[in-house]
Amino acid sequence: MKGIALSTIALIVLALIGVILLITLVGVTFSPALKKGYCDMIRGFAGLLPLPEYMKPSLPYFCTGKPSDQQEVTIEAEEPDKIAYDIAGYCLACWEKYGKINVGQNTNCYELILKRIIGNVTEARVLEYIPEGYKDKIDWQVGTITTAKSIGIYYNATTKLIVVI
């Protein structure tokens, strides 16, 4: 009787390990809800392991918390060229941080707060400051900026573009 119980437990543990390995191999393509469940399950198993903290396996990149705590940046400049230059810089920074490695989920990068503006900031003006290889990575949805406002810059994992809204 004891042999059956131990072998059953061993098979269940092996099956769970197999499922976890399978999920790990395809985990990058999960939807956000499945990723959350997967990460919770991995944290639970890591907590159950009777190992010292330094010997426990590390969590996958997408389980270590939010990949981005959206940063708020205040742009004090009034000149449209300086504002366009700053927006272009933050778009490129977002691409380098999240788009280049394709984090696999939508990620908020920056909230740019424009205090004052004298003139207009357009997509064409911002794209003047973007290098040639990156111009097709920007999805400009904010229209023409004519007044003080808040602008969001985020990485859209579906379209693999930096969206300016």
N, CA, C and O of each residue as an XYZ file, in Angstrom:
660
protein
N       0.802     -1.182      0.000
C       0.000      0.000      0.000
C       0.857      1.263      0.000
O       0.536      2.231     -0.689
N       1.961      1.255      0.782
C       2.822      2.422      0.838
C       3.479      2.678     -0.510
O       3.665      3.832     -0.896
N       3.826      1.641     -1.216
C       4.476      1.782     -2.512
C       3.582      2.482     -3.527
O       4.066      3.280     -4.330
N       2.311      2.198     -3.500
C       1.370      2.840     -4.425
C       1.240      4.321     -4.097
O       1.214      5.150     -5.006
N       1.160      4.660     -2.852
C       0.997      6.057     -2.456
C       2.239      6.868     -2.829
O       2.118      7.979     -3.345
N       3.410      6.334     -2.579
C       4.640      7.053     -2.912
C       4.805      7.195     -4.417
O       5.217      8.252     -4.896
N       4.494      6.160     -5.158
C       4.631      6.262     -6.610
C       3.600      7.231     -7.188
O       3.891      7.940     -8.151
N       2.409      7.267     -6.612
C       1.393      8.215     -7.070
C       1.837      9.647     -6.811
O       1.701     10.510     -7.677
N       2.363      9.897     -5.632
C       2.867     11.240     -5.300
C       4.012     11.616     -6.229
O       4.081     12.750     -6.704
N       4.905     10.677     -6.490
C       6.035     10.956     -7.384
C       5.545     11.288     -8.791
O       6.070     12.202     -9.426
N       4.550     10.560     -9.283
C       4.009     10.839    -10.613
C       3.332     12.209    -10.666
O       3.463     12.928    -11.656
N       2.620     12.565     -9.618
C       1.970     13.881     -9.578
C       3.018     14.991     -9.584
O       2.872     15.980    -10.303
N       4.070     14.830     -8.788
C       5.143     15.831     -8.751
C       5.821     15.930    -10.117
O       6.095     17.034    -10.588
N       6.092     14.803    -10.754
C       6.708     14.822    -12.084
C       5.781     15.475    -13.107
O       6.240     16.216    -13.976
N       4.494     15.207    -13.008
C       3.541     15.829    -13.928
C       3.518     17.341    -13.723
O       3.500     18.090    -14.700
N       3.519     17.798    -12.484
C       3.550     19.233    -12.209
C       4.825     19.875    -12.742
O       4.781     20.962    -13.316
N       5.946     19.215    -12.556
C       7.211     19.739    -13.074
C       7.168     19.802    -14.598
O       7.648     20.766    -15.194
N       6.594     18.779    -15.229
C       6.465     18.798    -16.686
C       5.583     19.936    -17.175
O       5.906     20.590    -18.166
N       4.482     20.175    -16.491
C       3.590     21.280    -16.869
C       4.304     22.614    -16.689
O       4.198     23.496    -17.541
N       5.028     22.764    -15.586
C       5.759     24.012    -15.341
C       6.818     24.229    -16.417
O       6.976     25.346    -16.909
N       7.531     23.198    -16.781
C       8.542     23.342    -17.841
C       7.903     23.700    -19.180
O       8.433     24.525    -19.925
N       6.773     23.081    -19.481
C       6.072     23.401    -20.724
C       5.612     24.850    -20.723
O       5.754     25.555    -21.721
N       5.068     25.285    -19.610
C       4.624     26.677    -19.505
C       5.813     27.622    -19.602
O       5.704     28.689    -20.207
N       6.933     27.255    -19.023
C       8.130     28.091    -19.087
C       8.598     28.267    -20.524
O       9.017     29.359    -20.908
N       8.533     27.218    -21.313
C       8.993     27.291    -22.696
C       8.115     28.187    -23.553
O       8.612     28.839    -24.472
N       6.828     28.232    -23.274
C       5.926     29.064    -24.074
C       5.397     30.252    -23.284
O       4.484     30.938    -23.744
N       5.947     30.505    -22.115
C       5.459     31.550    -21.223
C       5.534     32.948    -21.787
O       4.743     33.803    -21.392
N       6.447     33.212    -22.689
C       6.614     34.557    -23.222
C       5.421     34.974    -24.075
O       5.143     36.166    -24.205
N       4.717     34.015    -24.655
C       3.601     34.357    -25.537
C       2.251     34.326    -24.822
O       1.213     34.379    -25.483
N       2.235     34.240    -23.493
C       0.990     34.217    -22.744
C       0.291     35.560    -22.764
O       0.921     36.602    -22.943
N      -1.007     35.524    -22.580
C      -1.749     36.757    -22.360
C      -1.429     37.243    -20.949
O      -0.949     36.454    -20.134
N      -1.676     38.511    -20.633
C      -1.352     39.022    -19.303
C      -2.020     38.250    -18.159
O      -1.405     38.064    -17.109
N      -3.259     37.801    -18.342
C      -3.940     37.064    -17.274
C      -3.255     35.724    -17.014
O      -3.073     35.333    -15.861
N      -2.874     35.016    -18.084
C      -2.181     33.743    -17.909
C      -0.791     33.949    -17.315
O      -0.326     33.138    -16.515
N      -0.128     35.042    -17.712
C       1.192     35.334    -17.152
C       1.096     35.555    -15.652
O       1.943     35.080    -14.895
N       0.062     36.278    -15.219
C      -0.088     36.536    -13.790
C      -0.276     35.224    -13.034
O       0.359     35.004    -12.003
N      -1.149     34.351    -13.544
C      -1.354     33.058    -12.903
C      -0.091     32.219    -12.885
O       0.229     31.585    -11.880
N       0.620     32.217    -13.992
C       1.884     31.477    -14.080
C       2.885     32.000    -13.066
O       3.528     31.219    -12.363
N       3.020     33.324    -12.985
C       3.987     33.926    -12.057
C       3.611     33.632    -10.609
O       4.484     33.367     -9.783
N       2.315     33.678    -10.298
C       1.873     33.355     -8.944
C       2.198     31.898     -8.604
O       2.618     31.593     -7.488
N       2.000     31.002     -9.577
C       2.291     29.594     -9.349
C       3.799     29.384     -9.122
O       4.194     28.629     -8.234
N       4.627     30.045     -9.916
C       6.079     29.903     -9.769
C       6.529     30.454     -8.417
O       7.361     29.844     -7.745
N       5.979     31.611     -8.014
C       6.327     32.181     -6.692
C       5.924     31.213     -5.578
O       6.653     31.045     -4.600
N       4.762     30.580     -5.732
C       4.309     29.626     -4.719
C       5.226     28.422     -4.618
O       5.574     27.997     -3.516
N       5.619     27.870     -5.753
C       6.526     26.723     -5.725
C       7.901     27.112     -5.186
O       8.528     26.347     -4.454
N       8.357     28.289     -5.547
C       9.668     28.738     -5.047
C       9.614     28.935     -3.538
O      10.601     28.690     -2.846
N       8.471     29.375     -3.025
C       8.329     29.549     -1.582
C       8.283     28.228     -0.840
O       8.670     28.164      0.327
N       7.816     27.167     -1.497
C       7.721     25.859     -0.850
C       9.044     25.105     -0.831
O       9.234     24.200     -0.019
N       9.953     25.474     -1.719
C      11.222     24.752     -1.781
C      12.001     24.938     -0.483
O      12.183     26.067     -0.028
N      12.460     23.851      0.112
C      13.204     23.967      1.372
C      14.682     24.296      1.113
O      15.579     23.551      1.509
N      14.908     25.414      0.447
C      16.266     25.832      0.114
C      16.525     27.215      0.692
O      15.590     27.990      0.895
N      17.786     27.527      0.957
C      18.094     28.904      1.357
C      17.762     29.859      0.211
O      17.730     29.455     -0.952
N      17.521     31.103      0.538
C      17.070     32.093     -0.433
C      18.026     32.216     -1.627
O      17.572     32.367     -2.761
N      19.331     32.153     -1.387
C      20.288     32.324     -2.475
C      20.322     31.142     -3.436
O      20.863     31.264     -4.535
N      19.759     30.005     -3.049
C      19.773     28.825     -3.920
C      18.471     28.639     -4.687
O      18.393     27.786     -5.571
N      17.446     29.429     -4.360
C      16.172     29.286     -5.062
C      16.304     29.832     -6.476
O      17.038     30.794     -6.701
N      15.601     29.230     -7.428
C      15.689     29.716     -8.819
C      15.103     31.118     -8.944
O      14.159     31.482     -8.243
N      15.681     31.888     -9.848
C      15.177     33.245    -10.061
C      13.906     33.191    -10.914
O      13.676     32.241    -11.662
N      13.097     34.230    -10.777
C      11.858     34.323    -11.548
C      12.152     34.818    -12.954
O      13.130     35.538    -13.152
N      11.331     34.453    -13.941
C      11.493     35.011    -15.291
C      11.342     36.526    -15.257
O      10.776     37.087    -14.319
N      11.851     37.170    -16.283
C      11.857     38.636    -16.351
C      10.469     39.224    -16.175
O      10.301     40.209    -15.456
N       9.466     38.632    -16.827
C       8.137     39.217    -16.773
C       7.427     38.945    -15.459
O       6.313     39.432    -15.268
N       8.020     38.190    -14.546
C       7.423     37.921    -13.236
C       8.019     38.782    -12.128
O       7.535     38.735    -10.998
N       9.019     39.538    -12.408
C       9.707     40.283    -11.358
C       9.007     41.570    -10.994
O       9.630     42.457    -10.410
N       7.760     41.702    -11.311
C       7.019     42.929    -11.027
C       6.719     43.627    -12.323
O       6.945     43.080    -13.403
N       6.219     44.813    -12.222
C       5.926     45.570    -13.426
C       7.237     45.931    -14.094
O       8.141     46.435    -13.428
N       7.369     45.688    -15.396
C       8.595     46.061    -16.052
C       8.776     47.565    -16.107
O       9.878     48.057    -16.349
N       7.720     48.276    -15.889
C       7.829     49.725    -15.960
C       6.968     50.373    -14.904
O       5.771     50.106    -14.798
N       7.582     51.207    -14.144
C       6.812     52.139    -13.337
C       6.864     53.417    -14.139
O       7.900     54.078    -14.220
N       5.748     53.754    -14.723
C       5.706     54.898    -15.640
C       6.331     56.109    -14.976
O       5.951     56.484    -13.867
N       7.272     56.708    -15.641
C       7.945     57.885    -15.108
C       7.234     59.147    -15.573
O       6.860     59.281    -16.739
N       7.059     60.059    -14.641
C       6.512     61.367    -14.987
C       7.676     62.320    -15.211
O       8.575     62.433    -14.378
N       7.644     62.994    -16.336
C       8.693     63.942    -16.679
C       8.038     65.265    -17.031
O       7.125     65.318    -17.856
N       8.513     66.335    -16.398
C       7.995     67.664    -16.700
C       8.947     68.345    -17.663
O      10.145     68.456    -17.403
N       8.398     68.796    -18.774
C       9.201     69.523    -19.767
C       8.904     71.005    -19.587
O       7.785     71.465    -19.818
N       9.924     71.739    -19.173
C       9.767     73.161    -18.882
C       9.948     74.047    -20.113
O       9.574     75.220    -20.097
N      10.515     73.495    -21.166
C      10.805     74.293    -22.362
C       9.528     74.844    -22.979
O       8.460     74.245    -22.853
N       9.643     75.991    -23.648
C       8.497     76.605    -24.323
C       8.606     76.500    -25.836
O       7.594     76.520    -26.537
N       9.836     76.389    -26.344
C      10.058     76.376    -27.785
C       9.648     75.024    -28.373
O      10.009     73.980    -27.830
N       8.909     75.034    -29.463
C       8.458     73.780    -30.083
C       9.605     72.856    -30.490
O       9.483     71.637    -30.370
N      10.721     73.419    -30.972
C      11.841     72.562    -31.370
C      12.439     71.826    -30.177
O      12.777     70.648    -30.292
N      12.573     72.488    -29.049
C      13.118     71.852    -27.848
C      12.148     70.789    -27.331
O      12.570     69.708    -26.921
N      10.866     71.092    -27.348
C       9.861     70.116    -26.909
C       9.865     68.900    -27.836
O       9.816     67.764    -27.366
N       9.923     69.132    -29.147
C       9.964     68.027    -30.113
C      11.211     67.175    -29.900
O      11.149     65.949    -29.990
N      12.339     67.818    -29.619
C      13.594     67.098    -29.357
C      13.444     66.215    -28.119
O      13.872     65.060    -28.125
N      12.837     66.752    -27.058
C      12.647     65.975    -25.838
C      11.693     64.799    -26.062
O      11.952     63.692    -25.589
N      10.602     65.031    -26.774
C       9.654     63.944    -27.061
C      10.341     62.844    -27.864
O      10.161     61.660    -27.580
N      11.121     63.230    -28.858
C      11.848     62.241    -29.669
C      12.817     61.447    -28.801
O      12.941     60.232    -28.958
N      13.497     62.121    -27.895
C      14.440     61.434    -27.010
C      13.758     60.415    -26.119
O      14.268     59.311    -25.926
N      12.609     60.779    -25.578
C      11.887     59.837    -24.719
C      11.294     58.683    -25.521
O      11.206     57.565    -25.013
N      10.890     58.931    -26.750
C      10.418     57.842    -27.614
C      11.540     56.842    -27.884
O      11.332     55.630    -27.816
N      12.718     57.355    -28.187
C      13.867     56.475    -28.443
C      14.275     55.719    -27.187
O      14.637     54.544    -27.257
N      14.219     56.387    -26.036
C      14.562     55.711    -24.783
C      13.586     54.575    -24.501
O      13.991     53.500    -24.058
N      12.310     54.809    -24.755
C      11.308     53.760    -24.556
C      11.571     52.587    -25.499
O      11.466     51.429    -25.095
N      11.914     52.884    -26.756
C      12.198     51.820    -27.714
C      13.413     51.005    -27.285
O      13.396     49.776    -27.346
N      14.462     51.690    -26.853
C      15.684     50.993    -26.438
C      15.427     50.105    -25.222
O      15.993     49.018    -25.105
N      14.574     50.578    -24.324
C      14.330     49.849    -23.080
C      13.371     48.678    -23.259
O      13.587     47.613    -22.679
N      12.307     48.858    -24.059
C      11.272     47.831    -24.158
C      11.054     47.286    -25.563
O      10.823     46.087    -25.722
N      11.122     48.122    -26.567
C      10.825     47.678    -27.924
C      11.915     46.823    -28.526
O      11.637     45.857    -29.236
N      13.146     47.174    -28.246
C      14.273     46.451    -28.832
C      14.280     44.989    -28.390
O      14.600     44.099    -29.178
N      13.928     44.745    -27.132
C      13.920     43.369    -26.629
C      12.533     42.743    -26.709
O      12.379     41.556    -26.422
N      11.514     43.525    -27.097
C      10.129     43.061    -27.209
C       9.692     42.349    -25.929
O       9.628     41.121    -25.881
N       9.393     43.130    -24.901
C       9.040     42.574    -23.595
C       7.785     41.713    -23.619
O       7.526     40.990    -22.657
N       7.005     41.769    -24.679
C       5.864     40.866    -24.804
C       4.578     41.367    -24.191
O       3.559     40.679    -24.256
N       4.595     42.540    -23.600
C       3.364     43.102    -23.061
C       3.413     44.618    -23.186
O       4.489     45.214    -23.238
N       2.245     45.228    -23.234
C       2.175     46.680    -23.315
C       2.802     47.280    -22.065
O       2.548     46.825    -20.949
N       3.616     48.295    -22.261
C       4.356     48.875    -21.149
C       4.328     50.393    -21.235
O       4.707     50.969    -22.255
N       3.881     51.039    -20.171
C       3.923     52.489    -20.105
C       5.356     52.921    -19.813
O       5.990     52.420    -18.885
N       5.849     53.840    -20.604
C       7.219     54.311    -20.409
C       7.248     55.652    -19.692
O       7.826     55.771    -18.612
N       6.629     56.653    -20.288
C       6.728     58.005    -19.760
C       5.399     58.734    -19.865
O       4.591     58.482    -20.759
N       5.203     59.637    -18.929
C       4.157     60.634    -19.049
C       4.877     61.973    -19.073
O       5.486     62.384    -18.085
N       4.799     62.644    -20.208
C       5.463     63.933    -20.375
C       4.454     65.040    -20.089
O       3.390     65.098    -20.705
N       4.791     65.894    -19.170
C       3.902     66.998    -18.810
C       4.495     68.274    -19.389
O       5.563     68.728    -18.978
N       3.783     68.835    -20.345
C       4.218     70.078    -20.985
C       3.601     71.241    -20.225
O       2.378     71.364    -20.158
N       4.440     72.090    -19.653
C       3.948     73.223    -18.860
C       3.504     74.379    -19.751
O       2.437     74.962    -19.556
N       4.344     74.695    -20.730
C       4.062     75.828    -21.616
C       4.524     75.474    -23.022
O       5.437     74.672    -23.216
N       3.876     76.089    -23.985
C       4.310     75.911    -25.374
C       3.972     77.181    -26.153
O       2.878     77.733    -26.041
N       4.925     77.614    -26.927
C       4.712     78.772    -27.794
C       4.877     78.261    -29.222
O       6.002     78.106    -29.698
N       3.780     78.000    -29.900
C       3.811     77.454    -31.252
C       3.155     76.089    -31.292
O       2.313     75.766    -30.454
N       3.551     75.284    -32.283
C       2.968     73.958    -32.499
C       4.049     72.895    -32.542
O       5.133     73.116    -33.082
N       3.745     71.743    -31.971
C       4.617     70.572    -32.100
C       3.829     69.545    -32.900
O       2.741     69.131    -32.501
N       4.389     69.141    -34.030
C       3.714     68.186    -34.901
C       4.534     66.901    -34.991
O       5.681     66.837    -34.548
N       3.918     65.897    -35.568
C       4.608     64.626    -35.767
C       5.850     64.833    -36.634
O       6.909     64.278    -36.341
N       5.727     65.620    -37.686
C       6.854     65.852    -38.598
C       8.022     66.503    -37.864
O       9.180     66.165    -38.107
N       7.718     67.423    -36.978
C       8.776     68.108    -36.224
C       9.491     67.136    -35.287
O      10.712     67.205    -35.144
N       8.750     66.237    -34.652
C       9.359     65.252    -33.759
C      10.193     64.259    -34.565
O      11.295     63.894    -34.155
N       9.664     63.820    -35.719
C      10.376     62.831    -36.529
C      11.683     63.378    -37.114
O      12.545     62.602    -37.526
N      11.837     64.699    -37.152
C      13.107     65.279    -37.594
C      14.256     64.865    -36.679
O      15.403     64.783    -37.118
N      13.951     64.605    -35.418
C      14.973     64.263    -34.428
C      15.135     62.760    -34.227
O      15.948     62.326    -33.410
N      14.375     61.973    -34.959
C      14.457     60.514    -34.860
C      15.355     60.007    -35.987
O      15.153     60.386    -37.141
N      16.344     59.158    -35.684
C      17.189     58.598    -36.748
C      16.384     57.770    -37.747
O      15.308     57.267    -37.423
N      16.908     57.634    -38.952
C      16.189     56.975    -40.055
C      15.668     55.588    -39.705
O      14.523     55.282    -40.040
N      16.431     54.754    -39.063
C      16.014     53.384    -38.784
C      14.898     53.260    -37.770
O      14.340     52.178    -37.589
N      14.564     54.364    -37.103
C      13.578     54.311    -36.021
C      12.283     55.048    -36.341
O      11.326     54.967    -35.570
N      12.233     55.752    -37.440
C      11.050     56.547    -37.755
C       9.798     55.693    -37.931
O       8.691     56.155    -37.654
N       9.961     54.461    -38.387
C       8.808     53.587    -38.582
C       8.390     52.876    -37.290
O       7.451     52.080    -37.294
N       9.082     53.163    -36.195
C       8.758     52.544    -34.901
C       7.848     53.426    -34.051
O       7.453     53.027    -32.956
N       7.513     54.609    -34.536
C       6.721     55.571    -33.775
C       5.297     55.639    -34.345
O       5.110     55.808    -35.549
N       4.310     55.506    -33.473
C       2.906     55.658    -33.844
C       2.403     56.925    -33.151
O       2.089     56.902    -31.961
N       2.330     58.014    -33.887
C       1.950     59.322    -33.357
C       0.436     59.451    -33.366
O      -0.174     59.509    -34.434
N      -0.177     59.497    -32.188
C      -1.631     59.593    -32.105
C      -2.085     60.851    -31.380
O      -3.281     61.036    -31.152
N      -1.159     61.706    -31.019
C      -1.495     62.872    -30.212
C      -1.968     64.057    -31.053
O      -2.525     65.009    -30.507
N      -1.759     64.017    -32.352
C      -2.147     65.131    -33.209
C      -1.162     66.284    -33.077
O      -0.001     66.071    -32.730
N      -1.612     67.496    -33.350
C      -0.760     68.677    -33.220
C      -0.884     69.213    -31.802
O      -1.987     69.426    -31.300
N       0.247     69.426    -31.173
C       0.261     69.921    -29.796
C       0.337     71.443    -29.852
O       1.307     72.006    -30.358
N      -0.680     72.094    -29.334
C      -0.721     73.558    -29.366
C      -0.821     74.177    -27.975
O      -0.535     75.361    -27.798
N      -1.228     73.377    -26.986
C      -1.388     73.896    -25.630
C      -0.669     72.998    -24.640
O      -0.258     71.886    -24.974
N      -0.523     73.491    -23.419
C       0.075     72.684    -22.352
C      -0.814     71.460    -22.109
O      -2.036     71.572    -22.016
N      -0.182     70.303    -22.011
C      -0.942     69.073    -21.821
C      -0.028     67.975    -21.332
O       1.174     68.177    -21.160
N      -0.602     66.827    -21.112
C       0.137     65.639    -20.706
C       0.156     64.658    -21.877
O      -0.872     64.423    -22.513
N       1.319     64.093    -22.154
C       1.485     63.171    -23.277
C       1.992     61.838    -22.730
O       2.912     61.796    -21.914
N       1.379     60.761    -23.191
C       1.823     59.435    -22.780
C       2.652     58.782    -23.868
O       2.348     58.898    -25.055
N       3.713     58.089    -23.444
C       4.553     57.320    -24.367
C       4.575     55.895    -23.833
O       5.002     55.659    -22.703
N       4.112     54.941    -24.647
C       4.130     53.557    -24.206
C       4.501     52.631    -25.357
O       4.392     52.986    -26.530
N       4.947     51.424    -24.979
C       5.293     50.397    -25.953
C       4.090     49.488    -26.139
O       3.581     48.922    -25.171
N       3.633     49.347    -27.375
C       2.516     48.467    -27.705
C       3.108     47.149    -28.218
O       3.699     47.105    -29.297
N       2.944     46.087    -27.441
C       3.556     44.801    -27.786
C       2.893     44.154    -28.994
O       3.543     43.381    -29.699
N       1.635     44.440    -29.253
C       0.930     43.839    -30.377
C       1.470     44.376    -31.700
O       1.792     43.616    -32.613
N       1.561     45.701    -31.780
C       2.026     46.321    -33.027
C       3.544     46.503    -33.051
O       4.122     46.808    -34.094
N       4.184     46.313    -31.892
C       5.635     46.495    -31.732
C       6.049     47.911    -32.123
O       7.020     48.120    -32.850
N       5.276     48.882    -31.616
C       5.529     50.295    -31.886
C       5.525     51.084    -30.588
O       4.927     50.675    -29.594
N       6.198     52.212    -30.618
C       6.119     53.180    -29.527
C       4.965     54.109    -29.874
O       4.972     54.748    -30.926
N       3.985     54.185    -29.000
C       2.783     54.978    -29.239
C       2.881     56.264    -28.428
O       3.172     56.241    -27.232
N       2.633     57.384    -29.099
C       2.609     58.692    -28.434
C       1.155     59.140    -28.445
O       0.586     59.407    -29.503
N       0.558     59.219    -27.254
C      -0.851     59.618    -27.154
C      -1.008     60.813    -26.227
O      -2.124     61.290    -26.018
